[in-house]
Amino acid sequence: MSAEDRAGLQVIDRKARGRAVQRDPAIAISGLVREEDARASSEGGVDRHVGKPLDPIELAREIARMIGPPSDVTRAPS
């Protein structure tokens, strides 16, 4: 794992420790695409691991998986 990747995981870890219940979702975009790289990202608090070269469609799919289906914002609350 490169220094840049470790630095990114440290940022995620610090953010996670600063919140009691919820943290921001995170996607690692890395040139390191081995299974152990994805596992290290996951262990470091990253939700998804996307390899480079970046495929924008794959990234969009990962984001969609993370945020889930859109909520119904067309109706006024009852």
C-alpha positions, 0 to 999 in steps of 0.5 A, spaced: 500 500 500 502 506 498 503 512 502 498 516 499 493 510 500 495 510 507 494 517 508 487 517 505 485 511 510 488 515 516 483 521 514 477 516 514 479 513 520 480 520 524 473 522 521 470 515 523 473 516 530 470 523 531 463 521 530 460 517 535 454 514 531 455 516 523 460 517 519 461 520 511 461 514 506 467 513 502 470 510 496 477 509 495 479 510 488 486 507 487 491 504 482 492 498 487 486 493 485 488 486 488 484 483 493 488 485 499 488 492 497 480 492 497 480 488 504 485 493 507 481 499 504 475 496 508 478 495 514 480 502 514 473 504 514 472 505 506 465 503 504 467 501 497 474 500 493 474 502 485 480 501 481 484 505 476 483 507 471 477 509 473 471 507 469 465 513 470 460 508 470 463 503 475 464 509 480 456 511 478 454 504 480 458 504 487 455 511 489 448 508 487 449 502 491 452 506 497 446 511 497 440 507 495 434 508 491 432 515 491 427 517 496 420 520 494 421 527 495 415 529 490 409 528 496 408 533 501 409 530 508 402 527 511 
